[in-house]
Amino acid sequence: MGNKIMVVDDDLPTLEVMELLLRKIDREPLLVHNGWDALRAIKKEKPALIILDVMMSPIDGWQFLEELKRNDEFKDIPVLLFTAKHVWPEEYSRYADDIVGVLEKPISLAELKAALERALPPGASSHADDDIHRTPEIRSG
């Protein structure tokens, strides 16, 4: 579980960039095109961390968080918000216990690596799994 990072974003070019960045730092990207599909995908493959777009449809990042945190099996997955718009602490204070940070788009490789190092527990694997070179599936409805 420690190497898999789920990216939930409704913008396909953003998912493609995140795939490249995550692979450069030896992480296995799980790319998902919307919140509902991400909630289904988590049941099949639990990631070490979720990078979550705030402004997307058909459900936004806040609704996704609500659904995720209702399930005891998944509420412990750390979540990094990922947004093109600055998110003020007052906007996410309700979710302060559920998120481990905020990343603003665009993001550099160094910023992503630092955010993952801060967000994941020290025991989380940063080494590639045997199947890291498989092509990730972009999941959408």
DAZI-V909328 format. One record per residue. N is the residue number from 0. PSI is psi in degrees with one decimal (999 if undefined). Layout:
n:N psi:PSI
n:N psi:PSI
//
This chain:
n:0 psi:-32.9
n:1 psi:-16.7
n:2 psi:-13.0
n:3 psi:123.8
n:4 psi:119.4
n:5 psi:130.6
n:6 psi:121.4
n:7 psi:111.5
n:8 psi:139.5
n:9 psi:4.4
n:10 psi:110.9
n:11 psi:-42.2
n:12 psi:-36.0
n:13 psi:-42.4
n:14 psi:-40.2
n:15 psi:-42.4
n:16 psi:-43.9
n:17 psi:-35.1
n:18 psi:-48.1
n:19 psi:-46.1
n:20 psi:-45.5
n:21 psi:-40.3
n:22 psi:-35.4
n:23 psi:-25.9
n:24 psi:26.3
n:25 psi:41.9
n:26 psi:151.7
n:27 psi:110.6
n:28 psi:136.2
n:29 psi:106.9
n:30 psi:128.6
n:31 psi:134.3
n:32 psi:-12.2
n:33 psi:164.8
n:34 psi:-41.5
n:35 psi:-44.0
n:36 psi:-34.9
n:37 psi:-41.9
n:38 psi:-36.5
n:39 psi:-41.2
n:40 psi:-34.7
n:41 psi:-31.9
n:42 psi:-26.6
n:43 psi:-34.8
n:44 psi:100.4
n:45 psi:120.2
n:46 psi:164.0
n:47 psi:-27.7
n:48 psi:151.4
n:49 psi:129.5
n:50 psi:114.5
n:51 psi:119.5
n:52 psi:138.9
n:53 psi:-45.5
n:54 psi:96.7
n:55 psi:172.8
n:56 psi:160.7
n:57 psi:-18.5
n:58 psi:148.2
n:59 psi:176.9
n:60 psi:-34.5
n:61 psi:-42.9
n:62 psi:-39.0
n:63 psi:-47.1
n:64 psi:-43.2
n:65 psi:-48.2
n:66 psi:-43.5
n:67 psi:-46.0
n:68 psi:-10.1
n:69 psi:-21.4
n:70 psi:115.7
n:71 psi:-30.7
n:72 psi:-25.8
n:73 psi:-7.4
n:74 psi:-12.1
n:75 psi:-3.4
n:76 psi:123.2
n:77 psi:144.9
n:78 psi:129.3
n:79 psi:123.6
n:80 psi:146.0
n:81 psi:112.5
n:82 psi:150.2
n:83 psi:-15.2
n:84 psi:139.5
n:85 psi:132.1
n:86 psi:119.4
n:87 psi:147.9
n:88 psi:-33.9
n:89 psi:-30.8
n:90 psi:-33.8
n:91 psi:9.0
n:92 psi:-34.6
n:93 psi:-27.3
n:94 psi:13.2
n:95 psi:-35.3
n:96 psi:-15.2
n:97 psi:-15.4
n:98 psi:149.7
n:99 psi:1.4
n:100 psi:174.2
n:101 psi:128.3
n:102 psi:130.6
n:103 psi:134.2
n:104 psi:146.4
n:105 psi:158.4
n:106 psi:143.2
n:107 psi:165.2
n:108 psi:-43.1
n:109 psi:-41.4
n:110 psi:-43.1
n:111 psi:-46.6
n:112 psi:-45.3
n:113 psi:-41.4
n:114 psi:-41.3
n:115 psi:-38.9
n:116 psi:-36.7
n:117 psi:-36.7
n:118 psi:-30.7
n:119 psi:143.0
n:120 psi:152.9
n:121 psi:-30.0
n:122 psi:-6.0
n:123 psi:138.0
n:124 psi:138.0
n:125 psi:8.3
n:126 psi:149.3
n:127 psi:139.3
n:128 psi:165.1
n:129 psi:-31.9
n:130 psi:25.0
n:131 psi:-25.0
n:132 psi:3.4
n:133 psi:153.2
n:134 psi:123.2
n:135 psi:150.6
n:136 psi:133.9
n:137 psi:113.8
n:138 psi:129.5
n:139 psi:159.5
n:140 psi:999
//
